[in-house]
Amino acid sequence: MPVGPAPAECFKPVSLTGFDSASLNRRTRPVVELFTRPMPLSPQATGSSLDVEHFLVRFGGPGEPPLPSYEDFHTNYMAKNRLCVFSYPLEPAFTEWTLEDAESEGVQDAVAGRRGTRRPNYDLLARRYGDIEVQPAGTTPSTFRHFLHGMQNGEQIYLRDWHLVSHLRSTGNHQKPYTTPLWFKDDWLNAFLDSENTDPASRSDDYRFVYMGASGTSTLLHVDVFNSYSWSANICGTKKWTFFPPEQTRYLTNARGETITDLRDVTPDEHPQYFENATPVVIHQHAGELIFVPSSWWHQVENIGETMSINHNWCNATNLPNIFENLASDLAYIREAIAEHREQMGEREWGEHCQLMLKANNAGFGYRMLGRFWRFHARRLLGLIGRGTGDGELDEHASDTDSAPWLKPKLLIESLAVLNDVWQLWTRDEWVLSILEDEDAALSEHMQTILAPTVAS
């Protein structure tokens, strides 16, 4: 979470005049821009004081540590909110969606000295997914085949936030383009959204995406929605990531305190804090590499070459406190911003209006959805802990913890404790007390009963 005050624009409420929830960007990401000029770095980034290795760990490549176990990643990297890059081709998409690029064989990547040998398998992609409707950034809807044709013709186009997996499921196609890596499978966000979207014909809300763009396309500076984690597997091309750790949020503003949107536009006169204090962490991610983006890290991304990637936003108990703090801070800002209308609107209408604005600022995720999220995972964790015994005792053999190590008793109890902490904070809000459901008290009491021996010890 950011240290010190975040820029006000991070929590700026959305005007509800003419509000249309369908027009909201599901990830609230900035519009795509063309990458036509180099990105300036602050003096800190070019001096010896910048230690990329302090922020970043690489695994699995030549001369690098081996791929970590789940327990190692969970304890030493995810829980510590550290950037990680894995040499890990995401299969079968990496093999099926791309071809060896004969033209680049033996040619060194000018940016980072690594070999680029993959290009999109346009024929297979067109045969398999060509009839699916997509909407590249800044364009009208078309078929994926039409988009591929534009890519092959050198158009500067970018398809992002494509819910391919959700679409395949909605059409009864159970083909799996890829398997989520073990490190990221304890995904509370998408598991909850899957439970909310039980009708296969209408499911659309998830945070599993495919990105594909021409060389030169870019996503502007942002922090991921809800302060979630994300992971991005590069299938072909190179992605240039420019990261800033959360504690540098205060430096990502201009002289008037407005948040930077495009790092290519920063100047020493307009952005003195940036040039005096920010230390960008620049990473070039190549085909077959997978990056873990920690919670609350700001980043801007540029595509070099024809680029394809698979991205998920996700969360679990490890960053749930960050997500709750983001919602609570946003709601506090909204309530202060429209406090003058409280008496005129009346307590009930004003409270609902604040919640509607909270949802608008957070891609539909407000306190009501947080309540459903809490209930879903409370039931799930309590069921896992009590499975096979019926008395709330942990069953060491209740699940295959080799294939799902987050289900080991110690981690289950830790997750339940975090969920309980969030419940305690959430229910301090008077508005929340008005929307509690009948089962909430029983769920909370059950959690307290299981956690009591742990607290006592």
Protein Blocks (a to p, Z undefined) as FASTA:
>chain_A
ZZdjddfklmgccdfehpafklpcfklpacddddfbdcdddfklmmmklcfklmpccehi
ahiacdddfklmmmmmmmnopacdddddddfklmmmpccdfklgoiacfklopacfbdcd
fklmmmmmmmpccddehiacddfklmmmmmmnopacddehiafklmmmmnopabdfbdcd
fklmmcfklmmmmmmmmblklgcbdcbdcddddehiacdddddehhiacddddfbdcddd
ddddfklmmmmccfkopacfblklgcfklmmmlmmmpccddddddehiacdddehiacdd
ddedjddddddddddfklmmmmmmmmmmmmmmmmmmmmmmmmmnopklmmmmmmmmmmmm
ngopafklmmmmmmmmmmmmmmmmmgonlnopacfklpcfklmmmlgfklmmmmmmmmmm
mmmmmmmpmklmmmccfklmmmmmmmmmmmmmmmmZZ
